[in-house]
Amino acid sequence: MKKIFTIVSILVVASSLFSGRASAQDKFQGGYFLDNYNYSYRLNPALMSEKSFFGLATGSVEMGISSGLGISSLIYPNANGDGLVTFLNPAVTVDEMMSHLDKNNPFGFDANINILSTGKRRENKFNSFEINLRTDLGSSIPGDLFRFLKEGNSDNPYDLSAFYLGTKTYAEIAFGVAKRPADGNLTVGFRIKGLIGLVNADLRFDKANILFKEGLIATDIEGKARVATPLASFYNDEQGDLKYNLNTNKIGPAGWGGAIDFGFNWNPIESLSLSGGINDLGGIFWKYNTIAKSADQFTFNGFDKVGKETNYEDDLNQAKDDFLEIANLQVLDGVTESAFERLAFTANLGARWRLPILSFISVGALGIYHFDQIAPYWDARAGLTLSPFRFISLTANYGKNTQGNVLGLAASVSILFINAYVGVDTFVDRVGIFPIEGVNFPVYGGVPVPIDPFRAKLTFGLNMQFGNRYRN
């Protein structure tokens, strides 16, 4: 079982090295339902924190992961009933494997690390300022890539044109304002963001056809790789292999940009709020200092071991090396490129109603749509919040999204001037348990692994609150 887990990990890492566009980040949706949550303005800049606050380094950490592949796409019950095998095992037919895969299989990871944040709350106005480090990794892995690895040297053609990988890291400096008239019931807000690009790299195949001919692999590829960072430069050695040099004396931005959030929050009656917002409307101008392209057509000696032998770990490593040979990336000396890359933006609508008599209970609903070129999705959910005391709030929400059922849980606790919160949004229908020697998770025993496609976001933070509390 440990070996199978290692094999799957190698495949995921190997795949992530070669495909994808940077997955845009979504916000922590469960925070919409949570009272005493300082960062609700990230989802909608018209939502004001209940108190003024300050956070440094630990103020807010958000991490998210999503995958169109579950473990059931990669491993299968052994036909003889003895444990599990990978999709490379000869006992797993190509048709069975492809029935668990889509033409394009997205994978994404994102993180938003707060370096500094502060918010100043007054009765009818809220100002915020924060500095964040944001990272995205996203990919789209063609189903034909798995068929290529499985069949080894079949006469069937393979289409890898959907293969794409992107990763980017940038700093975000944001200033926000939310305001409502003293005698009004409509709050409007906006956030202006300055974006400093640090690293951006992507690889895209607009055309990638592969065919075996008389023991050779013939390719017809139109691909392009771009790297934007002054810290590294790439080149091809005498053998044509892709190499790089580190430029530690060239520290600086790789791009500049900006974005805006805006939203509203309307209280037609005191206990009811209706809100809507749009986030991350903007992008970054990147300066790509390395451009590489794939050769149009060529042939080379292919591999014939993948899926045939029992040493799958070595086979997958060999498959990774062979894929680089297929890509055949050639650096264009002296060629640079500037390009604007928009952020994937999100639109949301929400409603919350606080029970008139039992005011510590509230119910709500939230719907979002995430405009992403690789993996757009929608999410709709309803939530229940309990805030029996002013220093504690608990919420649970449930709904549907593009992949299926979604569940969210969150809690916020304030003790004296310290506020701590934690929350998770997750879509995981089924979880399998992998026993690995030396690794023991509470409750599960082994390592819990999603069986089907999944999406999850974890957020937590610790900051200081001060001043008067205003209930929204």
N, C-alpha and C positions, 0 to 999 in steps of 0.2 A: 504493500500500500504506500509506503514511503517513496518507493521508486516511481510509482504512478504520479504521486503528487509532485515529485521533482520534474518528471517529464512534462506535465501540464504547465508547470511554472516556466520551464525553458521555452515551451511553445509560445506562451503569452509574451515573455520577454523578447523572444526572437521576432515575433510578429510586430511588437510595438517598436522595434528598431527600424522597421521599414515602411510603415504605412501611416496615414492619417492627417487630418487637419486639427488644429488646436480646438479642443472642445470648449465652448463658451461656458462660463460659470453661471449657474442659477443661484438664487438666493435661498436662505433658510425659510421655507414656507411655514413651518410650524411656529416661527416667531410671530406670525401675524395674530395667532390666537392667545399668545402668552402675555399676561400682565407683568409689569415691572421688568420688561425686556428693553434694554437701552438701545439696541440696534434695529428696531423695527423700521426706522427711516431708510434702511438699505433696501427694503422691499418697496416702500412707498415714502418718498421724502416729505409727504404731508402728515405722516404719523410721528407724533412727538414723544420723546422719552418722558416718563413720569417725573424724573428728577434730573438735575444736573449730574454729570459724571465725568470721570477721568480714567483712562486706561493706558497702560504702558507695557508693551510686549505681550502680556497675558490678557489684554482687553478682549480680544475676540480671535478665535481660530476656527476656520471652516475648512472642511475637507470633504470632497465628494468623489464618488466613483460610479460609473455606469458601464454596462456591457450588454451587447446583444447576444453574447455567448454565455451559456451556463456550463457547468461541469458535465451535464448530460450531452452536450454537443461534442465533447472530447473523449469521454470514457464510457464504456459499455459493459454490461454483465458478460462474463465469459460464457461462451456457448456450452462449455462442459460443467457450468455451475460453480466453478472454482474461482471466486473473487471477481475482479474487474480487469479490463484490458483497455488500452488506448485505441483511438480510431485507426492507428497504424497497423493494428493486429490483423493478419490475413482473415481471421474469422469474422471480422466486421466488413460487410459488403460496402461497396461504394454507394449504392442506392440508399442503404440504411444511413450511412454517414451524411449524405447530402440532404436527407429528409429532415435533419436537425439543424441545417444551416440555411441562411438566406443568401441572396446574391451579394449583398453588402452586409457586413457584420460590424457594427460600430463598437468602439471601446473608448472610454474617456476617463480622465482623472483631473481634478482641479483642487487648488488650495488657495485660500485667502488668509494671509497671516497679517494681523493688525500690529503695526509697530507703535503707533501713537493714535489715540482718539480722545476727543473731549466733546462734551455737549453742555450747552447752557440753556436751562429751561426757565422760562417765565410763564405767567398764566396763559398768555395768548401768543407766545412766540417761542421758537426753539432754533438755536444755531448749533451747527455741528462742524467739526473739523477732524480729519483723520488722514493718516498715512498708512498705506497697505502695500504688501508685497503679494502679487498674484501670479499664479502659475497654472498653465493649462497643458494637458497632453491629450490628444485625440487621434483616433485612427479609424479607418474603414478598411476592413479586411475582406477581400473577395472570397466567396465560397469556393471558387475554382482553385485558390491557393491550397486549400486543404485537399482538394481532389488531386492536385499536382503532387503534393507530398505523399498522398496515399498510393497513387497508381505508379509512381516512379518513372516508367518509360512507356506509357500507353500511347497508342496512335491517335488518341482523341486530342483535339486542340484545347488550349486553355486560354481563358480571357481574364487577365489580371488588371484590366483598365480601371477598375474601381479602387485600386490599391492606393492608399494615401496616408501619410503620417505628418503630423504637425505638432510642434511644441513651442511654447513661448512663455517668457517671464517678463513682467513689467512692474514698475512701481506706480502707485496711484495716490495722488494727493487730491483730496476732495473737501469742498466747503459747501455746506447746505443751510438752507433757511426754510422754515415753515412758519406761517403766520395766519391768524384769523382776526377779524374785527372784534373789538371788545364786546359788542352786542350782537355778533353774528354767529352763524352756525356752519360756515364753510371755511375749511382750512385748505390753503394751497401751499405747495412746497416745491423746491427744486434743489438739485445738487449739481455743482459744476466740478468736473474732474480734470486734472492735468495728468497725462499719462507719459511716463518715461520708459521707452522700450529698452530692455537689457539684453535679451536673447530671443531670436526667432529662427526656427529652422523647419523646413517642410520638404516633402518628397511626394510628387504626384505623377501617376501614370495616366496620361490622357489616352494612350493606346498601348496595349501590352498583350500581344498574341504570342503564344508559345506552342511549338509543335515538334515532336520527335521525328527525325528523318534518318533512317539507317544508322542508328546508334548515336547520332548527334542531336543536340537541341538547337532548333532554329527559332530565332526570335525576331519579332517585328515590333519594336518598342519606340514610343515617343514619350519620354519621361524627363522630368526636370526637378532638380534639387536646388534649394536656396538656403543660404545661411546668413543671418544678420547678427554679427557680434564682432567688435574690434579685438576681442581677446583671442581669436583663433583664425588661422588661415589654412585652407585646404589645397592639396595638390595631388597629382598622380606621380608615382615613382616610375622607374624605368620599366617595371613589369606591368604598369597600368593600374596598380592597386591604389586605392584612395588613402591618403595620409594627411596628417595635419600638424601644424606648428602652433604652439601657444605664444601669444604676444602679450606678455605680462606688463610691458611698458606702454600698452595702448588701452588704457582704461577709460571708458566713456560710454555714453548712450548709443544704442543701435537704432533708435527711432524716437519720434515725438508724436504726441496726439492729444486728444481730448474727448470727453463724452459728457452727456447731461442726463440726469434723471428728473422727472417731474411727476406730480400727482396731486390728488385732491382727497379730502375727507369731509364728508357732509353729514351733519347730525340733524335730520328732520325733526326728531324728538330727542329728548335727553338720553334715553337708554338705547338708541339705535344709531349706528354709524354705517355709512355707505362710502366706499373708497375705491380708487383706481389709480394706477400708475404705470409708467414705462421706465425701464432701467437700461443703462448702457447704450444710449443712442449716440454713437460716435465711432472712433477708431484710431489707428496709429499709422503714421507714415514711417515705413521701415526702410533702412538703407542696407541692402543685401550686398555684402562684400565678397561672397563666394557664390558663383553660379555654375552648376554642373548639369550636363545633359547626357542622356543615354544614346548609344549608337542606334541608328535606324534599323539595320538588319545585320545579324552575324550568327555564327554557329560555334558551338564548343562541345567538348565531351561532357555528357551529362552524368548524373549519378543513377545507380540502379539498385541501391541498397535500402532506401527508405521504404518501410512497409514490408520488407522481405526478411530482414534479420531480427534477432531478438534484442540487440543492443540499441534500444530506441534513443537513449540519451545521446550516444555518439552519432546516430543517424540524424537527429534534429540539429545538432551542432553542424554536421556536414551540410544539411539542408540550408542552414543560415548562410554558410560560406558560399554555397552554390547560388543562392539567391542574389548575393552581392555580385557574383560573376554575371548572372543574367542581367541585373540592372546595368552593369558596365558603365558606371557614371564617370564621365570625363570632364574635369574642371576646365572651364573656359578662362584661360589666362587673361588677366587684365580687364575682365568683364564684370561690371557691377550693375545693380538695378535698384531703383526706388519704386516702392509700391505702397498703396494705401490698403490696409486690411481693416474692415469694419469689425466691431465687436458684435457678437450675436446678442440681440436684445430680447427683453422679456416684457410682456404686457400682462397686467393682472387686474382683476376686479374682486372686491370682497365686501362682506357685510357681517357685522357683529351686533348682537342684541343682548343687553344685560337685563336679567329678570328684574322687574320693578320691585318686588318684595324681597326676593332672595338676591340681593345685589352682588353677592360674592360668586354667583353663578352666571356665566355667559355662554351663549352658543353663537356659532358663526359659520360662514362658508367662504371659500376662496377658490378662484379659478385662475389659472395662468396659461399662457402660451409662450413657448420658448422658440424664437426664430433662429434656428441653426441650420447651416447649409448641409452638414453631414447628417445630423440626427435631431431634427426638430421634434418637439413633443408638447403635449398638453397635460394638464394636471387639474383635477377638480376634487375638492374634499370639504367635509364638514367637521367642525371641531367643538369640543366641550371644554370649558375652562372653569376651574375651581380656585378661588382666591380667598380662603377663609380668613386670612389675616393680611394686613398690608405688607408684611415682609415675606410672604410666600405665595407662589402661584404655580399651579399644576395644570397641564393641558394634554389632551389626547385628540387626535384627529384621524379620520379614515376617509378614503375615497378611491377614485380610479385615475389612472394615467394611461399614457400610450401603451405601456407594457401590461398593465393589469391593476390589481389591488395595491393600494399604498397606505401605509400606516405611519403616523408621526407621534412622538412623545417628547415633552419638554418640561423643564422645571426651572424656576428662578427663586433664589433665596437671598434675603438681605439680613445681615447681622451687623448692627451698629452702622458703620459707614461702608462696609464691604458687601458687594453684590457678586454672587456667583450664579452661573446658569449653565445648563447643558441641554442639548436636544438632539434628536435624530429623526430624519425623514428616511423611510426605507420602503422599497418595493422588493420583497423576496418571498415568492410563493412557497418554495420548497428548499430545505437545507439538508445537505448530506454531511455526515460526520466521518472525517478521515483520521483514524488513529495513527499518530506519529510518535515514535519513541522520544521521550523527554519533553513532549509538548502536551500540556493538559489544561484545557479551558474549563472554567467553572460551569457547572450544569451540563455542558455538552460532553465533557470528557476528552474528546478529540478536537480536531480543528474543524469548525463549521465552514462549509463551502456551499455557495448557492448552486442549486441544481439547474435552475432555469435562468434566462436573462434577468438582470437585476439592476437596481439603482439605489444608492444610499448616500446620505449626507449626514455628517457628524459636525456639530458645532459646540463650542464651550468657551467660557471666558471668566475672568476675574477682574473686577475693577472697583473703583471707589465712587460712591454716590454722596452728594451733598446738596444742601438747600431744601426748599419746600417741595412737597409732593403734590402733583396735580394729576387727578384722574382724567383721562381723555374721554 
